[in-house]
Amino acid sequence: MAIIRDDQLDIISHSPEQTVRLGARLGKLLVPGDIICLSGEMGAGKTVFASGVGQGWGTLNTVTSPTFTVVHQHRRKGDSQRLHHLDLYRIQNETEVDSIGWEDILDDNGPVILEWPEHIRDAIPTQHLWIAIRVIEVTRRNLLMEGVGKRYTHLLNQFREQTFGV
């Protein structure tokens, strides 16, 4: 783990299982309205990380790729919150994201996970957690996390402390 700045964290995951565990640690910390952006090439592990986030958040069903439906909503036991997971691979710009109910998703106030967020960069709220996932080797991934805004710098520091004790 490398701490670049207070609002950044650089992690190497050595396996898909470890990537899921890292996602689960983050998922436990999410609050309503949180925006998590997962950027990376095809096969980098965005959905693997997102499935861990869902586990940590407490989804009733497994988070899988919503590639063909664009949006999946997940519930958890004991409350009415929904985790929204969007795969924006087929969305090319901010205008197209409006057609899937983007404003309604943001107004729903549940946590939101975005895969391929660079496709709608201008529509993403200014404060968010951006995680760039890069393939190093077949099973190893580099996760560069950046908290944009006070809430997400705090979230990143909570994650760092819970995961690494620093």
C-alpha positions in Angstrom: 0.0 0.0 0.0 1.3 3.4 -0.9 -0.1 6.6 0.5 0.5 9.2 -2.2 -1.6 12.0 -0.6 -4.2 12.1 2.1 -6.9 11.8 -0.6 -5.2 9.0 -2.5 -4.4 5.4 -1.9 -2.5 3.0 -4.2 -3.1 -0.7 -3.6 -1.9 -4.0 -5.2 -4.4 -6.8 -5.2 -2.9 -10.2 -5.7 -6.0 -12.2 -6.6 -9.7 -11.8 -7.5 -10.6 -12.9 -4.0 -8.5 -10.1 -2.5 -10.1 -7.6 -4.8 -13.5 -8.8 -3.6 -12.4 -8.5 0.1 -11.1 -4.9 -0.6 -14.5 -4.1 -2.2 -16.3 -5.5 0.8 -14.3 -3.4 3.2 -15.3 -0.3 1.3 -19.0 -1.5 1.0 -19.3 -1.6 4.8 -18.4 2.1 5.0 -20.9 3.4 2.4 -23.7 5.8 3.3 -26.7 6.9 1.3 -25.7 9.1 -1.6 -22.1 7.8 -2.0 -20.8 7.7 -5.5 -18.1 5.1 -6.4 -16.6 5.4 -9.8 -14.7 2.3 -11.2 -12.5 3.0 -14.2 -10.4 0.5 -16.1 -10.1 -1.5 -19.2 -12.3 -4.5 -20.1 -11.4 -7.3 -17.8 -9.6 -5.1 -15.2 -11.8 -6.3 -12.3 -14.4 -3.5 -12.0 -17.3 -5.9 -11.5 -15.2 -8.1 -9.2 -14.6 -5.1 -7.0 -18.2 -4.0 -7.3 -19.4 -7.5 -6.2 -17.3 -7.1 -3.0 -18.8 -3.6 -2.4 -22.2 -5.2 -2.6 -21.2 -8.0 -0.2 -19.9 -5.4 2.3 -23.0 -3.2 1.9 -25.2 -6.2 2.5 -27.0 -6.9 -0.8 -29.5 -9.7 -0.8 -28.2 -11.0 -4.1 -24.8 -11.0 -5.8 -23.7 -8.0 -7.7 -23.0 -9.0 -11.3 -22.4 -7.1 -14.5 -25.4 -5.1 -15.7 -23.9 -4.7 -19.2 -27.1 -5.4 -21.1 -29.6 -3.7 -18.8 -27.2 -0.9 -17.8 -28.7 -0.6 -14.3 -29.1 -3.1 -11.5 -30.7 -2.2 -8.2 -29.9 -4.2 -5.1 -31.7 -4.3 -1.8 -30.5 -5.3 1.6 -32.3 -6.9 4.5 -33.7 -4.6 7.1 -34.1 -1.3 5.3 -35.5 0.3 2.1 -32.2 1.5 0.7 -31.1 0.4 -2.8 -27.6 0.1 -4.1 -27.5 1.1 -7.8 -24.9 -0.5 -10.0 -24.5 0.9 -13.5 -22.4 -0.4 -16.3 -22.0 2.6 -18.7 -19.9 0.8 -21.4 -22.7 1.3 -23.9 -23.5 4.9 -22.8 -21.5 7.4 -24.8 -22.3 10.7 -23.1 -24.2 12.6 -20.5 -27.3 13.0 -22.8 -27.7 9.2 -23.1 -27.4 8.7 -19.4 -30.5 10.8 -18.9 -32.5 8.2 -20.8 -31.8 5.6 -18.1 -33.1 7.8 -15.3 -29.8 9.2 -14.0 -31.4 12.0 -12.0 -33.8 9.6 -10.4 -30.9 7.3 -9.4 -29.1 10.2 -7.8 -32.3 11.4 -6.0 -32.9 7.9 -4.7 -30.1 8.6 -2.2 -28.7 5.0 -2.2 -25.1 4.3 -2.9 -24.2 4.3 -6.6 -21.4 2.2 -8.2 -20.5 3.3 -11.8 -18.4 1.2 -14.1 -17.0 3.1 -17.1 -17.7 6.5 -15.4 -15.4 8.3 -17.9 -18.3 8.0 -20.4 -20.3 10.5 -18.3 -17.7 12.4 -16.5 -19.5 15.7 -16.7 -22.7 14.2 -15.2 -21.0 12.8 -12.1 -21.4 14.8 -9.0 -18.3 16.8 -8.2 -17.7 14.8 -5.0 -17.1 11.1 -5.5 -14.6 8.3 -5.0 -12.7 7.4 -8.2 -11.0 4.0 -8.4 -8.8 3.4 -11.4 -8.1 -0.4 -11.7 -5.2 -1.5 -13.9 -4.1 -5.0 -14.9 -0.6 -5.8 -13.8 -0.5 -9.5 -14.4 -3.1 -12.2 -14.9 -4.3 -12.1 -11.3 -2.7 -8.9 -10.0 -4.4 -5.5 -10.1 -3.4 -2.0 -9.2 -6.2 0.0 -7.5 -5.5 3.7 -7.4 -8.2 5.3 -5.2 -8.8 9.1 -5.1 -11.3 10.8 -2.9 -12.7 13.9 -4.5 -14.2 16.2 -1.9 -14.3 16.2 1.9 -16.7 13.2 2.3 -14.6 11.0 0.0 -11.3 12.0 1.5 -12.8 10.9 4.9 -14.2 7.7 3.4 -10.8 6.9 2.0 -9.1 7.5 5.3 -11.7 5.3 7.1 -11.0 2.6 4.5 -7.3 2.9 4.9 -7.5 2.7 8.7 -9.9 -0.3 8.6 -8.0 -2.2 6.0 -4.4 -1.4 6.9 -4.5 0.1 10.4 -2.9 3.4 9.3 
